[in-house]
């Protein structure tokens, strides 16, 4: 009966051991194996506490794992250390389990302990133990010993896997380090090559600037400068053709004839293209958005093959051609002498040459404009010299006209009044009628003298803000004398200097006097407005008009000459348009 019971007991234990071993084999890492081995050991041996210590590789330390069926009965670390120390002293070199009764210093709830050395592959891994309040049977002892060997094997396999994973990680890291080193090497090589290319491009750019400077100092015209410059650029970037495209005022981009390697046949195949800051085409982006365009038939992408087909070239490169903020156009090179086409360094050299050429081009045009300006200034100076010589003559004419107006108007009326007063002595005359006529003549004389004094020096002209009032008073005189309808538009500031007000008033008065004397107009329009840093005046009538080319021979039209001379002396201009029967327009501008 005992034998049967023992066999039955072994069967249950073996079945539990197989289940525990199968469950334990599922875990891959050492901590997982240790924690589940402790739990399975408590279940197999019905222990209160299980503990496991693993010696670190090299013997420098150990990792301790403990667990208890009841968390309140968990052993402190120092008691576990005592158990391991006692077990190691008693077990000796043999791997068999150690059985002992309750030891001094251990927890009161621990009656028996069982410890088993963990060995695998001839290597000591540590120690595995359990503790119980009731002790252990022989079956439990044997089961625990076998289970300890299984735990040792599983831990050894887990350690091998960990070391294998560490080796894999080390190899992966080593591979990553090698890849990083290779990338750094490639980057360093590229940096070296880039530095060499930049140095070469820098030297080429310096040569381009020297070429621009050398050609600019040659003293030749723009055409020869352009021809020499495109030849130098072609040598620097290795191009068969170099061409400048210039943007016109109408917003079109035109090729400039005379570029290096550009014959009439190639030039005839190039058409002007629209180019503007608001457009999104390729030429506009190069000119206004500083795009550096580069394309070659050797490039597999073929994104700009249509451009090469349109130009009938194998490779092309273009950069902006500008002078400061002024966008002149673009400079382009075609058909590189190198099989791979143009490089980024060529674009940089071309850009430097384009910037320098823009400044020189602008300087050449400025020099041409300066010469034209100097010629105009010489003509203006000659005209001023002539005008200065005529100043005294003009003063004499003004005095004669003043005297003539005084004699023909006021003095004649005073003479008539004097005759009327003499007729009062005639006893047969009508004294009342004669006095009335004399009074009318005196009133007309007073009005003529006031008008004459107004034209010589208007009183309101010297008062701040009185310029517009003076103009309207003069217009009122025109209405009263001619009966014409007058439209007035005055839009000028009130803070004009007296000299500016006086000059403008004289000019306007001269034009209105000609309307009064010669136009016989029914409608007159007067306008004064600020424009371009000066005042633009217009006096337009619907009178009889005249032939402008014959004004110097027309009697009584000396005022027209005074209009022209006064505008020139002030640094402005005067223009007269008229046709017989179609009225006259006098237009002038004087700087403020």
C-alpha positions in Angstrom: 0.0 0.0 0.0 2.8 2.4 0.7 4.5 1.6 -2.6 1.3 2.3 -4.5 0.8 5.6 -2.6 4.3 6.6 -3.3 4.0 5.7 -7.0 0.7 7.7 -7.2 2.4 10.6 -5.4 5.3 10.5 -7.9 2.9 10.5 -10.8 1.2 13.7 -9.6 4.6 15.3 -8.9 6.0 14.3 -12.3 2.9 15.6 -14.0 3.3 18.9 -12.1 7.0 19.0 -12.9 6.3 18.5 -16.7 3.8 21.2 -16.7 6.2 23.5 -14.8 9.0 22.7 -17.2 6.8 23.3 -20.2 5.6 26.6 -18.8 9.1 27.7 -17.8 10.4 27.1 -21.4 8.2 29.8 -22.7 10.2 32.6 -21.2 13.3 34.0 -22.9 14.9 36.5 -20.5 16.7 35.7 -17.3 14.5 38.0 -15.1 11.4 36.3 -16.5 12.8 32.8 -16.0 13.9 33.6 -12.4 10.5 35.2 -11.4 8.4 32.3 -12.9 10.8 29.7 -11.5 10.3 31.0 -8.0 6.5 30.9 -8.4 6.6 27.4 -9.9 9.0 26.2 -7.1 6.5 27.4 -4.4 3.7 25.5 -6.2 5.7 22.3 -6.6 7.1 22.1 -3.1 4.2 24.0 -1.3 6.8 26.3 0.2 6.3 29.6 1.9 9.2 31.4 0.3 11.4 30.8 -2.8 14.7 32.6 -3.5 17.2 32.6 -6.3 20.7 34.2 -6.6 22.5 34.5 -9.8 26.3 35.1 -9.9 27.2 37.9 -12.3 29.6 36.9 -15.1 33.1 37.5 -13.8 32.0 36.9 -10.1 31.8 40.6 -9.4 28.3 40.4 -7.8 25.0 38.6 -7.9 21.3 39.3 -8.6 18.9 38.1 -6.0 15.2 37.2 -6.6 12.7 36.3 -3.9 9.0 35.6 -3.8 6.5 34.3 -1.1 3.1 32.6 -1.2 2.0 35.2 1.3 3.5 38.6 0.8 3.6 39.1 4.6 6.0 36.1 4.9 8.5 37.5 2.4 12.1 37.1 3.6 14.3 40.2 4.0 17.4 40.4 1.9 19.7 39.9 4.8 18.0 36.6 5.8 18.3 35.4 2.2 22.0 36.2 2.3 22.3 34.1 5.5 20.5 31.2 4.0 22.8 31.3 0.9 25.9 31.6 3.1 24.8 28.6 5.3 23.9 26.6 2.3 27.2 27.3 0.5 29.1 26.3 3.7 27.3 23.0 4.2 26.8 21.9 0.6 30.5 22.0 -0.3 31.5 21.3 -3.9 28.5 19.0 -4.5 25.5 20.2 -6.3 23.0 18.2 -4.1 20.3 19.9 -2.2 20.8 21.0 1.3 18.3 20.2 4.0 18.3 21.8 7.4 16.1 22.5 10.3 15.3 25.9 11.6 18.4 28.0 11.7 19.3 30.7 14.2 18.5 34.2 13.1 16.0 33.2 10.5 12.3 34.2 10.5 10.2 32.4 13.1 7.9 31.2 10.4 10.6 29.3 8.6 11.1 25.7 9.8 13.0 24.1 6.9 15.0 25.4 4.0 16.2 23.7 0.9 18.9 25.1 -1.5 20.3 23.7 -4.7 23.3 25.0 -6.6 22.6 26.0 -10.2 25.1 24.7 -12.7 25.0 24.3 -16.4 27.7 23.4 -18.9 30.3 23.1 -16.1 29.7 26.7 -15.0 28.2 27.7 -11.6 25.3 30.1 -12.2 24.2 30.6 -8.6 21.8 29.0 -6.1 18.1 28.2 -6.0 16.2 27.6 -2.7 12.9 27.3 -0.9 11.7 27.6 2.7 8.7 26.1 4.4 7.1 26.0 7.9 6.4 22.2 7.7 9.5 20.7 6.0 9.7 18.6 2.8 9.1 15.0 1.8 11.5 12.9 -0.2 9.4 13.4 -3.3 9.5 17.1 -2.9 13.2 17.0 -2.3 13.8 15.0 -5.5 11.4 17.1 -7.5 13.0 20.3 -6.4 16.4 19.0 -7.3 15.3 18.0 -10.8 13.4 21.3 -11.2 16.6 23.2 -10.1 18.5 21.5 -12.9 15.8 22.5 -15.3 15.9 26.1 -14.0 19.7 26.1 -14.4 19.4 24.9 -18.0 16.7 27.4 -18.8 18.7 30.3 -17.2 21.8 29.2 -19.1 19.8 29.3 -22.4 18.3 32.7 -21.5 21.8 34.0 -20.7 23.1 32.7 -24.0 20.2 34.4 -25.7 20.9 37.6 -23.9 24.6 37.4 -24.8 23.6 36.5 -28.3 21.3 39.5 -28.4 24.0 41.7 -27.0 26.4 40.5 -29.7 23.7 41.1 -32.3 23.1 44.6 -30.9 26.9 45.1 -30.8 27.2 44.1 -34.4 24.2 46.3 -35.4 25.8 49.2 -33.5 29.1 48.4 -35.1 27.4 48.3 -38.5 25.7 51.6 -37.7 29.1 53.1 -36.6 30.6 51.8 -39.8 27.8 53.3 -41.8 28.2 56.6 -40.0 31.9 56.6 -40.5 31.4 55.9 -44.2 28.8 58.7 -44.4 31.2 61.0 -42.6 34.0 59.9 -45.0 31.8 60.6 -48.0 30.7 63.9 -46.5 34.3 64.9 -45.9 35.3 63.9 -49.4 32.4 65.9 -50.8 33.4 68.8 -48.7 36.9 68.6 -50.0 35.6 68.4 -53.5 33.2 71.2 -52.8 36.0 73.3 -51.4 38.1 72.6 -54.5 35.1 73.6 -56.7 34.4 76.7 -54.7 38.1 77.7 -54.9 38.0 77.1 -58.6 34.8 79.0 -59.0 36.1 81.8 -56.9 39.2 82.1 -59.1 36.9 82.0 -62.2 34.7 84.7 -60.7 37.7 86.9 -60.0 38.8 86.4 -63.6 35.3 87.3 -64.7 35.3 90.5 -62.7 38.8 91.4 -64.0 37.5 90.8 -67.5 34.6 93.1 -67.0 36.8 95.7 -65.5 39.4 95.4 -68.2 36.8 95.7 -71.0 35.0 98.5 -69.2 38.2 100.6 -69.1 38.9 100.0 -72.8 37.0 103.1 -73.7 35.1 101.3 -76.5 31.4 101.6 -77.1 28.7 99.3 -75.8 28.8 97.0 -78.8 32.5 96.3 -78.5 32.3 96.0 -74.7 29.5 93.4 -75.2 31.4 91.4 -77.8 34.6 91.3 -75.7 32.7 90.4 -72.5 30.7 87.5 -73.9 34.0 86.0 -75.3 35.6 86.2 -71.9 32.6 84.6 -70.2 32.5 81.8 -72.7 36.2 81.0 -71.9 35.5 81.0 -68.2 32.4 78.7 -68.2 33.4 76.6 -71.2 30.5 77.6 -73.4 30.3 77.7 -77.2 27.8 80.5 -77.1 27.1 83.4 -74.7 24.2 85.8 -75.1 22.6 88.6 -73.2 18.8 89.1 -73.2 17.6 92.6 -72.5 14.2 93.5 -71.1 12.4 96.4 -73.0 10.1 99.0 -71.5 7.2 97.1 -73.0 8.0 94.0 -70.9 9.5 91.8 -73.6 12.9 90.0 -73.5 15.0 90.5 -76.6 18.3 88.8 -77.5 21.1 91.3 -78.1 23.0 90.7 -81.3 26.7 90.3 -81.3 27.1 87.7 -78.5 30.0 85.2 -78.6 29.4 82.3 -81.0 26.0 83.7 -82.0 25.6 84.0 -85.7 22.6 85.4 -87.6 21.1 81.9 -88.2 21.1 81.1 -84.4 19.8 84.6 -83.6 17.0 84.3 -86.1 15.7 81.2 -84.3 15.3 83.1 -81.0 12.0 84.9 -80.5 11.3 87.7 -78.0 9.4 86.4 -74.9 7.2 88.2 -72.4 8.9 88.9 -69.1 7.3 90.6 -66.0 7.5 90.6 -62.2 4.0 89.2 -61.9 4.5 86.4 -64.4 5.3 82.8 -63.5 7.1 81.7 -66.7 10.8 80.5 -66.7 12.2 83.8 -68.1 10.3 86.0 -65.6 11.5 83.8 -62.7 15.1 84.1 -63.8 15.0 87.9 -64.2 12.7 88.9 -61.3 13.1 86.1 -58.8 16.9 85.4 -59.1 16.4 81.8 -60.4 19.5 80.2 -61.7 18.4 77.9 -64.6 20.5 75.0 -65.7 19.6 72.1 -68.1 21.4 69.5 -70.2 20.3 66.7 -72.5 22.7 64.5 -70.5 20.3 64.9 -67.5 18.0 61.8 -67.3 15.1 63.8 -65.8 14.4 65.7 -69.0 12.3 68.3 -67.1 13.5 71.2 -69.3 14.0 69.3 -72.6 11.4 71.5 -74.2 13.5 74.6 -73.5 16.6 73.0 -75.1 14.5 72.1 -78.1 13.2 75.6 -78.4 16.7 77.0 -78.2 18.1 74.2 -80.4 21.0 73.6 -78.0 22.3 70.6 -76.0 22.8 72.5 -72.7 21.9 75.9 -71.3 22.5 78.0 -68.2 21.1 81.4 -67.4 21.2 83.9 -64.5 19.7 87.3 -63.8 21.4 90.3 -65.4 20.8 93.3 -63.0 22.3 96.5 -61.7 21.3 96.9 -58.1 17.5 96.8 -58.0 17.2 97.4 -61.7 16.3 94.3 -63.7 18.1 94.5 -67.0 17.4 91.0 -68.3 19.4 87.7 -68.2 22.7 86.4 -69.4 22.8 82.9 -70.8 25.4 80.4 -72.0 24.7 77.6 -74.4 26.3 74.3 -75.5 28.9 73.5 -72.8 32.2 72.1 -74.0 32.0 69.5 -71.2 30.0 66.4 -71.8 28.2 66.6 -68.4 27.1 70.1 -69.2 27.3 73.3 -67.1 27.9 73.0 -63.3 26.7 75.0 -60.4 30.0 76.7 -60.2 29.5 77.9 -63.8 26.2 79.4 -62.7 28.0 81.2 -59.9 30.7 82.6 -62.2 28.0 83.7 -64.7 26.0 85.4 -61.9 29.1 87.4 -60.8 29.8 88.4 -64.4 26.2 89.4 -64.9 26.2 91.6 -61.9 29.4 93.3 -62.8 28.3 93.6 -66.4 25.0 95.2 -65.3 26.9 97.9 -63.3 29.2 98.6 -66.3 26.3 98.5 -68.7 24.5 101.0 -66.5 27.6 103.1 -66.3 28.0 103.2 -70.0 24.4 104.3 -70.5 24.8 106.8 -67.7 27.9 108.2 -69.4 26.0 108.5 -72.7 23.1 110.2 -70.9 25.6 112.4 -69.2 27.0 113.5 -72.5 23.5 114.2 -73.8 22.7 116.1 -70.6 25.9 118.1 -70.9 24.9 119.0 -74.5 21.5 120.1 -73.4 22.9 122.1 -70.5 25.2 123.9 -73.0 22.2 124.7 -75.1 20.2 125.8 -72.1 23.2 127.9 -70.9 23.4 129.5 -74.3 19.7 130.3 -74.2 20.0 131.7 -70.7 22.9 133.9 -71.8 20.7 135.2 -74.6 17.8 135.7 -72.2 20.0 137.5 -69.8 21.0 139.9 -72.6 17.3 140.4 -73.3 16.4 141.2 -69.7 17.0 144.9 -70.1 15.1 144.9 -73.4 12.2 143.1 -71.7 12.2 145.7 -68.9 12.1 148.5 -71.5 9.3 146.8 -73.3 7.4 146.4 -70.1 7.9 150.1 -69.3 6.8 151.0 -72.8 3.7 148.9 -72.5 2.9 150.3 -69.1 3.3 153.8 -70.5 1.3 152.9 -73.6 -1.5 151.5 -71.5 -1.4 154.6 -69.2 -1.5 156.9 -72.3 -4.0 155.1 -74.3 -6.5 154.5 -71.6 -6.2 156.7 -68.4 -4.6 159.8 -69.8 -6.8 159.9 -72.9 -9.9 159.7 -70.6 -8.5 162.5 -68.4 -7.9 164.6 -71.5 -11.5 164.0 -72.5 -12.7 165.0 -69.0 -10.6 168.2 -69.3 -12.4 169.0 -72.6 -15.7 168.4 -71.1 -14.9 170.7 -68.2 -13.8 173.4 -70.7 -17.2 173.1 -72.5 -18.9 174.0 -69.2 -17.8 177.6 -69.9 -20.1 177.7 -72.9 -23.3 179.4 -71.7 -25.3 177.6 -74.3 -24.1 174.1 -73.2 -26.0 171.6 -71.1 -24.0 171.7 -67.9 -25.7 168.7 -66.3 -25.1 166.4 -69.2 -21.5 167.5 -69.5 -20.9 166.8 -65.8 -22.5 163.4 -66.0 -20.2 162.5 -69.0 -17.2 163.8 -67.1 -18.1 161.7 -64.1 -18.4 158.5 -66.2 -15.0 159.2 -67.8 -13.4 159.8 -64.4 -14.9 156.5 -63.1 -13.5 154.7 -66.2 -10.2 156.4 -65.6 -10.1 155.3 -62.0 -11.0 151.7 -63.0 -8.2 151.7 -65.7 -5.7 153.0 -63.1 -6.8 150.4 -60.6 -6.5 147.7 -63.2 -3.1 149.0 -64.2 -1.9 149.1 -60.6 -3.3 145.6 -59.9 -1.3 144.2 -62.8 1.9 145.9 -61.6 1.6 144.9 -57.9 -1.6 143.2 -56.7 -2.1 144.1 -53.0 -3.4 140.6 -51.9 -0.4 138.8 -53.5 1.8 139.7 -50.5 -0.8 138.4 -48.0 -0.4 134.7 -46.9 -3.1 132.7 -48.6 -4.0 135.6 -50.9 -2.7 134.1 -54.1 -6.0 132.4 -55.1 -7.9 135.6 -54.3 -5.5 137.5 -56.5 -6.1 135.0 -59.4 -9.9 135.3 -59.0 -9.7 139.1 -59.0 -7.7 139.0 -62.2 -10.3 136.6 -63.7 -13.0 139.0 -62.7 -11.3 141.7 -64.7 -11.2 139.4 -67.7 -14.9 138.8 -67.4 -15.7 142.5 -67.1 -13.6 143.5 -70.1 -14.4 140.6 -72.5 -17.8 139.4 -71.3 -16.4 135.8 -71.6 -17.4 133.0 -69.3 -14.4 131.9 -67.3 -13.9 128.5 -65.5 -11.2 128.6 -62.8 -9.5 125.6 -61.1 -6.7 126.5 -58.6 -5.2 123.7 -56.6 -1.9 124.9 -55.2 -0.5 125.2 -51.6 -0.9 128.4 -49.6 2.7 128.4 -48.3 4.3 129.3 -51.7 7.1 131.9 -51.5 6.4 135.4 -52.7 8.8 134.9 -55.6 6.9 131.8 -56.8 3.6 133.5 -56.4 4.8 136.6 -58.3 6.3 134.5 -61.1 3.1 132.4 -61.5 0.9 135.5 -61.4 2.9 137.3 -64.1 2.8 134.2 -66.3 -0.9 133.8 -65.9 -1.6 137.5 -66.3 0.3 137.6 -69.5 -1.7 134.8 -70.9 -5.0 136.4 -69.8 -4.0 139.8 -71.3 -3.5 138.1 -74.7 -7.0 136.6 -74.4 -8.4 140.1 -73.6 -6.7 141.9 -76.5 -6.7 139.4 -79.3 -8.9 136.3 -78.7 -12.5 137.6 -78.7 -13.3 134.4 -76.8 -16.7 133.5 -75.2 -15.3 130.7 -73.0 -11.9 130.6 -71.1 -10.6 127.9 -68.9 -7.9 128.6 -66.3 -6.1 125.9 -64.4 -3.2 125.9 -61.9 -2.1 122.5 -60.3 0.9 121.1 -58.5 2.7 118.6 -60.7 6.2 117.0 -60.8 7.6 119.3 -58.1 6.3 122.4 -59.8 3.1 124.2 -60.9 1.5 123.4 -64.2 -0.7 126.2 -65.6 -3.2 126.0 -68.6 -5.1 128.9 -70.1 -7.4 127.7 -72.9 -9.9 129.9 -74.9 -12.3 129.3 -77.9 -11.3 132.6 -79.6 -10.1 133.4 -83.1 -6.7 131.7 -82.8 -3.6 132.2 -85.0 -0.8 130.5 -86.7 1.8 129.7 -84.1 4.7 129.8 -86.5 3.9 133.4 -87.4 3.5 134.7 -83.9 6.8 136.6 -84.0 5.4 138.7 -87.0 2.0 139.3 -85.5 1.4 142.8 -84.2 0.7 143.0 -80.4 1.9 139.5 -79.6 5.1 140.3 -77.8 3.5 138.9 -74.6 3.8 135.4 -76.1 7.5 135.8 -76.3 7.5 137.1 -72.7 5.6 133.9 -71.7 8.3 131.7 -73.2 11.3 133.7 -71.8 9.9 133.9 -68.3 9.3 130.1 -68.1 12.8 129.4 -69.3 14.3 131.9 -66.8 12.4 130.1 -64.0 13.8 126.7 -65.1 10.6 125.6 -66.6 8.9 125.4 -70.1 6.1 127.0 -72.1 4.0 125.6 -74.9 1.5 127.3 -77.2 -1.0 125.5 -79.4 -3.3 127.4 -81.7 -5.1 127.3 -85.1 -7.1 130.1 -86.8 -10.7 129.8 -85.7 -10.1 127.0 -83.2 -8.9 128.9 -80.2 -5.6 129.0 -78.3 -4.1 126.9 -75.5 -1.2 128.3 -73.4 0.5 125.7 -71.2 3.5 126.3 -68.9 5.3 124.6 -66.0 7.5 126.3 -63.4 9.5 124.5 -60.6 8.8 125.4 -57.0 
